[in-house]
């Protein structure tokens, strides 16, 4: 058991992180297994979402996450699952884009006053 106060705190923090990481890993594994058992568009998006979350939190390496997403996409394609539109693409259709308001030019600073020349 740690004696120093900071070491005791690190034990508490590490325990919390371990619980958080194990929850993320468990949800990732269950989403992947559910998708593999019965491939569907919603299962595919849920699996990709869980993979992204795990990579963002550092539970899995970003390259491993990319590999997992690629494998899931290959299984979806083999099963004939159509990919669903992403939220960003669905939220902003190309025809409904608003024109960005024109920016005002930056205010110019007044010219610095020149110091009077010294007489010799």
C-alpha positions in Angstrom: 0.0 0.0 0.0 1.4 3.4 -0.9 2.4 5.7 2.0 2.8 9.0 0.2 -0.3 11.1 -0.4 0.2 11.6 -4.1 0.8 7.8 -4.6 -2.5 7.1 -2.8 -4.2 9.5 -5.2 -2.6 7.9 -8.2 -4.0 4.5 -7.1 -7.5 6.0 -6.9 -7.2 7.7 -10.3 -5.8 4.6 -11.9 -8.6 2.5 -10.6 -11.2 4.9 -12.0 -9.4 4.9 -15.4 -9.3 1.1 -15.4 -13.1 0.9 -14.8 -13.7 3.5 -17.5 -11.4 1.8 -20.0 -13.0 -1.6 -19.3 -16.5 -0.2 -19.9 -15.3 1.2 -23.3 -13.6 -2.1 -24.2 -16.7 -4.1 -23.3 -19.1 -1.9 -25.3 -16.7 -2.1 -28.3 -16.5 -5.9 -28.2 -20.2 -6.3 -27.8 -21.0 -3.9 -30.7 -18.5 -5.7 -32.9 -19.9 -9.2 -32.0 -23.5 -8.1 -32.5 -22.5 -6.7 -36.0 -20.7 -9.9 -36.9 -23.6 -12.1 -35.8 -26.2 -10.1 -37.7 -24.8 -7.5 -40.2 -27.0 -4.5 -40.6 -26.6 -0.8 -41.3 -27.5 0.2 -37.8 -25.1 -2.4 -36.3 -22.3 -1.2 -38.7 -22.8 2.4 -37.6 -22.9 1.4 -33.9 -19.7 -0.6 -34.3 -17.9 2.2 -36.1 -19.1 4.7 -33.4 -17.7 2.5 -30.6 -14.4 2.0 -32.5 -14.1 5.8 -32.8 -14.9 6.4 -29.2 -12.3 3.8 -28.0 -9.7 5.3 -30.3 -10.5 8.8 -29.0 -10.2 7.7 -25.4 -6.9 5.9 -26.1 -8.2 2.5 -25.3 -7.2 1.2 -28.7 -4.5 2.7 -31.0 -5.7 4.8 -33.8 -4.1 2.5 -36.4 -5.8 -0.5 -34.8 -9.1 1.4 -34.9 -8.7 2.1 -38.6 -7.9 -1.5 -39.2 -11.0 -2.6 -37.3 -13.2 -0.1 -39.2 -11.8 -1.4 -42.5 -12.6 -5.0 -41.5 -16.1 -4.1 -40.4 -16.7 -2.3 -43.7 -15.5 -5.3 -45.6 -17.8 -7.6 -43.7 -20.7 -5.2 -44.3 -20.0 -5.1 -48.0 -19.7 -8.9 -48.2 -23.1 -9.2 -46.4 -24.6 -6.6 -48.8 -25.3 -3.9 -46.2 -25.8 -0.5 -47.6 -23.9 2.3 -45.7 -26.1 4.9 -44.1 -25.5 8.6 -44.6 -23.4 10.3 -42.0 -24.9 12.9 -39.6 -22.8 15.7 -41.1 -23.8 14.9 -44.7 -27.5 14.5 -43.8 -27.5 17.7 -41.7 -26.1 19.9 -44.5 -27.5 19.1 -47.9 -25.5 20.7 -50.7 -28.4 22.8 -52.1 -29.4 24.3 -48.7 -26.0 25.8 -47.8 -26.2 29.4 -46.6 -23.9 32.0 -48.0 -21.3 33.0 -45.4 -21.7 36.6 -44.3 -19.0 38.9 -45.6 -16.3 39.7 -43.1 -15.5 43.3 -42.3 -12.0 44.4 -43.1 -9.7 44.7 -40.1 -9.4 48.2 -38.7 -6.1 49.9 -39.7 -3.9 51.2 -37.0 -2.9 54.9 -37.3 0.6 55.5 -38.5 3.2 55.9 -35.7 4.4 59.5 -35.1 7.9 60.2 -36.2 10.3 61.5 -33.6 11.7 64.9 -34.4 15.2 64.8 -35.9 18.0 65.9 -33.5 19.8 69.1 -34.5 23.5 68.9 -34.8 
